[in-house]
Amino acid sequence: MAAPTSEPGTFAVTYRWGLPLDEAAIAAVSELTCHLLKGCSPGSSCGCKVNRNLTRLVRQGVEMEMPDPTLIYSEGRTGLPMADMWLAMVNPYRLTSPSRVYSPDFRRPRVQQWP
């Protein structure tokens, strides 16, 4: 068991967990991770913990309009530009589960049920 895997008579298991990410996916995950880490630290100002009930503000001639967070989250978006662009690129129809293909030629395995 202590011998390298290239030696005869040794045993090795190689597995792959997921697929390698491209640069756009790494940038999107990095943006989301940074945003979440900023929100989890004490004294943060990223807005993760803020429950905004305000969508429009007008004061002294300055107008600000903020997106409704419930609308953003209900559409399956994060509110972060790079993460949302990547999600739209890899899942343009906003599917909630992987697609499936059924074939009439494929025999399903027999399932035995006990009485």
C-alpha positions in Angstrom: 0.0 0.0 0.0 2.9 2.3 0.5 4.3 1.8 -3.0 3.7 4.4 -5.7 0.8 3.7 -8.1 3.2 3.2 -11.0 4.7 0.1 -9.4 3.3 -3.3 -10.4 0.9 -4.9 -7.9 -0.4 -1.6 -6.6 -4.0 -0.5 -6.4 -5.2 3.1 -7.2 -8.6 4.7 -7.7 -9.0 7.8 -9.8 -12.2 9.8 -9.8 -13.4 13.1 -11.1 -15.7 15.3 -9.1 -17.5 17.7 -11.4 -16.2 19.3 -14.5 -13.3 21.8 -14.8 -14.4 25.4 -14.7 -13.7 28.0 -17.3 -12.5 31.5 -16.5 -16.0 33.0 -16.7 -17.3 30.5 -14.1 -14.3 31.1 -11.8 -15.0 34.9 -12.0 -18.7 34.4 -11.2 -18.0 32.1 -8.3 -15.3 34.4 -7.0 -17.7 37.4 -7.1 -20.4 35.4 -5.2 -17.9 34.1 -2.6 -16.4 37.6 -2.0 -19.9 39.0 -1.6 -20.9 36.3 0.9 -17.7 36.7 2.9 -18.1 40.4 3.1 -21.7 39.9 4.4 -20.6 37.4 7.0 -17.9 39.5 8.6 -18.8 41.7 11.6 -19.3 45.4 10.7 -19.8 44.6 7.0 -21.6 46.9 4.6 -22.2 44.7 1.7 -26.0 44.4 2.2 -26.4 40.7 2.6 -28.1 41.0 5.9 -30.1 44.1 5.1 -33.8 43.6 4.5 -34.5 46.5 2.0 -38.1 47.5 1.9 -37.1 50.6 0.0 -37.1 50.6 -3.8 -37.2 54.3 -4.7 -35.8 57.4 -2.9 -36.2 61.0 -3.9 -34.5 63.7 -1.7 -33.2 67.2 -2.5 -33.4 66.6 -6.2 -31.5 63.3 -6.1 -33.4 60.2 -7.3 -32.3 56.6 -6.5 -34.1 53.5 -7.6 -33.1 50.2 -6.3 -34.2 46.8 -7.8 -36.7 44.9 -5.8 -34.7 42.0 -4.2 -37.7 39.7 -4.1 -38.1 40.0 -7.8 -34.4 39.4 -8.4 -34.3 36.2 -6.3 -37.6 34.9 -7.7 -36.1 35.0 -11.2 -33.2 32.8 -10.0 -30.6 35.6 -10.1 -28.2 36.8 -7.4 -28.1 40.5 -8.0 -24.3 40.3 -8.8 -23.5 41.2 -12.4 -20.8 38.6 -13.3 -22.7 35.8 -11.5 -26.0 36.6 -13.2 -24.3 36.9 -16.6 -22.7 33.5 -16.2 -26.0 31.9 -14.9 -27.8 33.3 -18.0 -25.1 32.0 -20.3 -25.1 28.4 -19.0 -28.8 28.2 -18.2 -30.6 30.6 -20.6 -34.1 29.1 -20.1 -33.7 29.0 -16.3 -34.2 25.3 -16.0 -34.5 24.1 -12.4 -33.3 20.5 -13.0 -31.1 18.7 -15.6 -32.8 17.6 -18.8 -33.6 13.9 -19.3 -33.9 11.8 -22.3 -36.0 8.6 -22.4 -35.5 5.9 -25.1 -38.0 3.2 -25.9 -35.0 0.9 -26.6 -33.7 1.2 -23.1 -34.9 -1.5 -20.7 -35.5 -0.3 -17.2 -34.1 -2.5 -14.5 -36.6 -4.8 -12.8 -37.6 -3.7 -9.3 -38.8 -6.3 -6.9 -41.2 -5.2 -4.2 -42.0 -7.2 -1.2 -45.6 -7.7 -0.2 
